[in-house]
Amino acid sequence: MTDLKLTVALTSVNGENMSRHDMLQWVNTMVQGHFKKIEELCSGAAYCQMMEMIFPNCINLKRVKMTAKLEHEYLHNLKLFQEAFNRLKLDKTVPIDRLIKGRFQDNFEFLQWFKKFFDSQAPGLENIKSLANAPVIKPIKPRVFGKERSPVKANDDPMKELIGEMQTLNLKREDIMEASNQCYNKLRLVEDLVNDMINNNQQVELCKRIQAVLYKTIDGEINEEPIEINDDNEETEAADPNDGLY
């Protein structure tokens, strides 16, 4: 990491800079974006995408708000960007407070610095069109340097794409399982609450209606009969009380 820290320091030295139009075109080419002004880079989304190109897995792009429009969303993205520097032990402080204000000069100066940093860490990478600037995150293809590209077998690219798709599907599956578990736990709590209220003879009719909804299957049938209440307010159960909500 010593070489990286030195590079971060050296890129702050003034040198020949590109025009604002060239810089904006460079950003749009790298992230397939549609930025029209330098000030729009204050969202931080483009920086997160390009940082991930240089150092894969340094930022979870699923957490990046690609269509950020508000200042608190800019703050969220730029904090992810700063955390990437910290995680890589790069001695660089991102001027978040100035960038999120959307002023041209602050954002242009930082973009000039980042362009030098980007070129120092990944020379030639600007020749590759990478992740599109869209709310749906796509897997980033492995970076290949234009002058250092080595011969690859014909089947390598399909295999890499397949691996990327599998990784994306695994992440989606984990998110779905987590959401499913949360819903299941909430329904269990509702079921326990309804049973307690029925046992205490509280809001019985309402609880029976809630039970009917809880136990109804996709086909409209009742998976478990709700508790029946006799006229003398004595409780009987039409189903095994040990059966839970499945």
Backbone hydrogen bonds, N-H to C=O, Kabsch-Sander energy under -0.5 kcal/mol:
donor,donor_aa,acceptor,acceptor_aa,energy
5,K,1,M,-2.2
6,L,2,T,-2.2
7,T,3,D,-2.2
8,V,4,L,-2.2
9,A,5,K,-1.8
10,L,6,L,-2.4
11,T,7,T,-2.1
12,S,9,A,-1.1
13,V,10,L,-1.8
23,M,19,S,-2.6
24,L,20,R,-2.3
25,Q,21,H,-2.2
26,W,22,D,-2.2
27,V,23,M,-2.1
28,N,24,L,-2.4
29,T,25,Q,-2.1
30,M,26,W,-2.1
31,V,27,V,-2.3
32,Q,28,N,-1.0
33,G,28,N,-1.1
40,E,37,K,-1.0
41,L,38,I,-1.8
42,C,39,E,-1.6
43,S,40,E,-1.4
44,G,41,L,-1.8
48,C,44,G,-2.0
49,Q,45,A,-2.1
50,M,46,A,-2.5
51,M,47,Y,-2.4
52,E,48,C,-1.8
53,M,49,Q,-1.3
54,I,50,M,-1.7
55,F,51,M,-2.7
58,C,55,F,-1.7
61,L,59,I,-1.1
63,R,60,N,-2.2
64,V,61,L,-0.7
66,M,64,V,-1.3
68,A,65,K,-1.4
73,E,70,L,-0.7
74,Y,70,L,-2.0
75,L,71,E,-2.4
76,H,72,H,-1.6
77,N,73,E,-2.1
78,L,74,Y,-2.7
79,K,75,L,-1.9
80,L,76,H,-1.6
81,F,77,N,-2.0
82,Q,78,L,-2.4
83,E,79,K,-2.4
84,A,80,L,-1.3
85,F,81,F,-1.2
86,N,82,Q,-2.2
87,R,83,E,-2.9
88,L,84,A,-1.9
89,K,86,N,-1.2
90,L,85,F,-3.0
91,D,89,K,-0.5
92,K,90,L,-2.1
94,V,92,K,-0.6
96,I,94,V,-2.7
98,R,95,P,-0.7
99,L,95,P,-2.4
100,I,96,I,-2.4
101,K,98,R,-0.9
102,G,99,L,-1.9
103,R,98,R,-0.6
107,N,103,R,-1.8
108,F,104,F,-2.9
109,E,105,Q,-2.4
110,F,106,D,-1.8
111,L,107,N,-2.1
112,Q,108,F,-2.2
113,W,109,E,-1.8
114,F,110,F,-2.7
115,K,111,L,-2.5
116,K,112,Q,-1.6
117,F,113,W,-2.3
118,F,114,F,-3.2
119,D,115,K,-2.4
120,S,116,K,-2.0
121,Q,117,F,-1.6
122,A,118,F,-2.5
125,L,122,A,-1.9
127,N,124,G,-1.6
128,I,125,L,-1.9
130,S,30,M,-1.3
130,S,128,I,-0.6
133,N,31,V,-0.7
133,N,32,Q,-0.8
134,A,132,A,-1.7
137,I,135,P,-0.7
148,E,145,F,-0.6
156,D,153,K,-1.4
157,D,153,K,-0.5
159,M,155,N,-1.5
160,K,156,D,-2.4
161,E,157,D,-2.4
162,L,158,P,-2.3
163,I,159,M,-2.3
164,G,160,K,-2.3
165,E,161,E,-2.3
166,M,162,L,-2.3
167,Q,163,I,-2.4
168,T,164,G,-2.1
169,L,165,E,-2.5
170,N,166,M,-2.3
171,L,167,Q,-1.9
172,K,168,T,-2.2
173,R,169,L,-2.6
174,E,170,N,-2.2
175,D,171,L,-2.1
176,I,172,K,-2.4
177,M,173,R,-2.6
178,E,174,E,-2.2
179,A,175,D,-2.3
180,S,176,I,-2.6
181,N,177,M,-2.4
182,Q,178,E,-2.0
183,C,179,A,-2.2
184,Y,180,S,-2.5
185,N,181,N,-2.5
186,K,182,Q,-2.0
187,L,183,C,-2.3
188,R,184,Y,-2.2
189,L,185,N,-1.8
190,V,186,K,-2.2
191,E,187,L,-2.6
192,D,188,R,-2.5
193,L,189,L,-2.3
194,V,190,V,-2.6
195,N,191,E,-2.5
196,D,192,D,-2.3
197,M,193,L,-2.1
198,I,194,V,-2.3
199,N,195,N,-2.6
200,N,196,D,-1.6
201,N,198,I,-1.7
202,Q,197,M,-3.4
207,C,203,Q,-2.4
208,K,204,V,-2.5
209,R,205,E,-1.8
210,I,206,L,-2.1
211,Q,207,C,-2.6
212,A,208,K,-2.0
213,V,209,R,-1.5
214,L,210,I,-2.5
215,Y,211,Q,-2.6
216,K,212,A,-0.5
216,K,213,V,-0.6
217,T,221,E,-3.2
220,G,217,T,-1.5
223,N,215,Y,-3.9
223,N,221,E,-0.7
228,E,236,T,-1.4
230,N,228,E,-0.5
230,N,234,E,-2.1
233,N,230,N,-1.9
236,T,228,E,-2.0
243,D,240,D,-1.8
246,Y,244,G,-0.6
